[in-house]
Amino acid sequence: MLNRERFHEIKRKLAHAEGFSKDVVLLMAVLTLGLSTRLLIAPYTGHGYDIDVHRVWLFRLLETGPFFYVTAEGMGLFGESWGHDPVFCELPPIYPFNLFLVGKAYAILRPGTEDIYLLVLLMKLPQIIAECGIAVLIYYIVRKETNLRLGGCATLLFLINPFTFFLTAIWGAPESLVAIFVIASIYMAYISRHFLAACLLGISLMVKPYSIIFLIPLLLFSYPDLGLPRILVLPLITAVSAVITASPWLMGQGSVFIEAMWAGAVHNLGIRMWEGTIWAFPSFWQIVQFICEVSGFPYAAVAPLEFYIYLSVTFALCYAVVRSRANLKEKNVWFIAYVLLFSFM
């Protein structure tokens, strides 16, 4: 009997080791494909304006250090000149700090020389690495819920998605740095680690603050486990996490840092949103704008509808989640609904 039990134990261990090796092989194959294609194209592409501005930030960071924020005075906050002066930065500190580290690496690899292709590659590298990290998260989640084959398919679909590929490998935008914290946050909520989920969401705000929208599904999905009194702690934890992440800049630059963040919020939410330029492109509203241009109808009259449509659908989704008392098994359905809504905008 003892020998038989020992035999079955060894058999289980071998099966587990075989499953683990298959996981590693499949994941490494998919990641190699995704990473190699991005690294091959990254040095030779880029959104001209963003890459140029971020390059100015990088060299300023090398000169002044991570505390490089300046006041918004004279930056044309309410006019057309906003953003035309690359000295000013309205992004929270995580992405600029990445640029600072990239600049240090570039200075070591190419001291006293200029290699624009290497520089652009290094500027995109943190985003590409974050995107591969997202792929690993997707594989782990889908593999855990289904099987190895579907986990590999989901990871591959993400890595070959033209939109994600475009944002990181071509454009060079820091969106994948936002997304890796957001997806980790939603997963923590899914496995009922709600307070950790709120912490991760707070960190994402210090890459780009638009991720605050995911506080809505986080609260709704946490409600069945936490109840009303405790769920009110989550926004506080999110805010504290964001403040702690930004604390070196709050202590190092104080009012200058706060003014830069406030100026970016005022311009983006108070001005650009109503002009229809806040939403990421390419998106559905690019089509609307094109139709307006062709027909001669003023897009300025349509643009504010974006916000009201988004707000209305969000409230409708919130109401549906509350009424259905979404349980753990239904959370994926509602999360997908929010992702589709956010992608639509």
Buried (B, 14 or more C-beta within 10 A) or exposed (E): EEEEEEEEEEEEEEEEEEEEEEBEEBBEEBBEBBBEBBBEBBBEBBBEEBBEBBBBBBBBBBEEEBBBBBEBEEBBBEEEEBBEEBEBBBBBBBBBBBBBBBBEEBEEEEEEEEEEEBBBBBBBBBBBBBBBBBBBBBBBBBBEEEEBEEBBBBBBEBBEEEEBBBBBBBBBBBBBBBBBBBBBBBBBBBEBBBBBBBBBBBBBBBBBBBBBBBBBBBBBBBBBEBEEEEBEBBBEBBBBBBEBBBEBBBEBBEEBBBBBBBBBEBBBBEBBBBEBEBBBEEBEBEEBBEEBEEEEEEBEEBBEEBBEBBEEBBEEBBEEBEEEEBEEEEBBEBBEBBBEBBEBB
